[in-house]
Amino acid sequence: MLRREFVRMVSGAAAAGALSTRALHAWPRLEDILRADGVRPDSAHFWRLVRGQFLLDRDVAYLNTGGLGASPLPAIRKLKEMIDAEECHPSAGHDKADWWRFKEKFAPWLGPEVSPRELALTGTATEGINIVLNGLPWAAGDEVITSTHEHPAVNVPLLLKRQRQRIVIRTFEPDVERGSGNTERIAALITPRTRLIIISHVTCTLGQQFPIAEIGDLARSRDILFALDGVQAIGQVPLDLKKAGVDFYAVSGHKWMHGTKRTGILYVREDRFDHLQPTVVGAHSSAQCDMAAGTLTLHPTAQRYEFATQNEALFYGLAAAVDFIDTIGRDVINAHNRRLSEAFYEALGSIDGVEILSPRESEWRTHMITFRLGGRDNEPVYDELRQRKLRVRKVNEHALDAIRVSFALYNHEVELDRLLTEIHDLARS
Ligand SMILES: Cc1ncc(COP(=O)(O)O)c(C=O)c1O
């Protein structure tokens, strides 16, 4: 009964677009549907039910979670509910107990031993990366190692540091043949002036995962700080930041966590708090502040990197998205996404004219696969795929002229088949 009602609703209002707040509240919850139906996660039906928890246009195959993740209905519901509540009873400040609860909920996503004390809630990963790069003590001539495949979230603040503080940036080209090749390339760039290695955990260009445990060992052995842009990794690959010896890790909540837009988390290893100075501070950054006495003590946790009024509804939304994903299971979702991305990778390999740019070793591949049709301009290929309602992402960075496809929990085999048929067609034309 519940299932029939659910399917009817899926094919109705949600498919047509946005839902009213009332309709959102009437929407069946995934937990209830799964309990009532006893559906198994290895069935296509299960993933159809999951897809039904998103407002995504049914006619479009949304294959760009690496660009922006769609949020499930419980997250949207919670976000709207909390915005309404704030407007009914406006109150300055945010609920400290809930704020802490969010950090407790997010910490296991970053690793089994990560403490909520080590997390600051930010607006985006970009904000977290800026907190790190602006908070370290730089001297002219200090060196930073990064890759040539970084997002502007890393490149822009680094180049600004170079302009303003005359740091030296050394770059390596990612090795897509061998994971360890990346560690070797980084090692070759280290000099006595190297202070920091900052790279993506998973690149936005090729969906390439770097061997962070190996690179972390290298950084530690040479007394170099290790910072990661984890935007494309969290929710895609299991994280264990303690094991990898990472000092700083910045993520956004709005990609593979499927959370509210403009949410982020910054991890700062607790024994780095004194080394990383907060640069924007205000209410909530301190444990004690007394202008008359001229005293200030920063907050003892990573809350020292937070400041001022928050839009707490955003984090209620992110927490609800995390609950939704944990209800299904991160490993269940990863296995599903992996099935699709690996099937795509394999099938692409048999299409004449296709060049696959993502890593050769499956261990370093993720649910984002990048390819191009060789010997031609891929802009029209991308345009054509969008025309055919396949929402992928063009990769113009580093003159790659390629196309990136992301597979997430709302994607399914029918979309994969449709995508492959169209690529076949375009490769022949
Ligand atoms: C690797 C990487 N880093 C950083 C960002 C920027 O994320 P945000 O705008 O949420 O800070 C992106 C966005 O696509 C990304 O792919």
The ligand as an SDF file (V2000), in Angstrom:
LIG
                    3D

 16 16  0  0  0  0  0  0  0  0999 V2000
   38.2500   19.8250   -6.1110 C   0  0  0  0  0  0  0  0  0  0  0  0
   37.3670   20.9960   -5.7770 C   0  0  0  0  0  0  0  0  0  0  0  0
   37.7620   21.8620   -4.8340 N   0  0  0  0  0  0  0  0  0  0  0  0
   37.0160   22.9180   -4.4780 C   0  0  0  0  0  0  0  0  0  0  0  0
   35.8120   23.1610   -5.0890 C   0  0  0  0  0  0  0  0  0  0  0  0
   35.0420   24.3610   -4.6770 C   0  0  0  0  0  0  0  0  0  0  0  0
   34.0380   24.0390   -3.7980 O   0  0  0  0  0  0  0  0  0  0  0  0
   33.2340   25.1920   -3.0510 P   0  0  0  0  0  0  0  0  0  0  0  0
   32.8130   26.1780   -4.0870 O   0  0  0  0  0  0  0  0  0  0  0  0
   32.1110   24.4700   -2.4380 O   0  0  0  0  0  0  0  0  0  0  0  0
   34.1650   25.7850   -2.0540 O   0  0  0  0  0  0  0  0  0  0  0  0
   35.3520   22.2960   -6.0890 C   0  0  0  0  0  0  0  0  0  0  0  0
   34.0740   22.5370   -6.7730 C   0  0  0  0  0  0  0  0  0  0  0  0
   33.7890   22.0020   -7.8030 O   0  0  0  0  0  0  0  0  0  0  0  0
   36.1530   21.1790   -6.4310 C   0  0  0  0  0  0  0  0  0  0  0  0
   35.7750   20.3090   -7.3690 O   0  0  0  0  0  0  0  0  0  0  0  0
  1  2  1  0
  2  3  1  0
  2 15  2  0
  3  4  2  0
  4  5  1  0
  5  6  1  0
  5 12  2  0
  6  7  1  0
  7  8  1  0
  8  9  2  0
  8 10  1  0
  8 11  1  0
 12 13  1  0
 12 15  1  0
 13 14  2  0
 15 16  1  0
M  END
$$$$
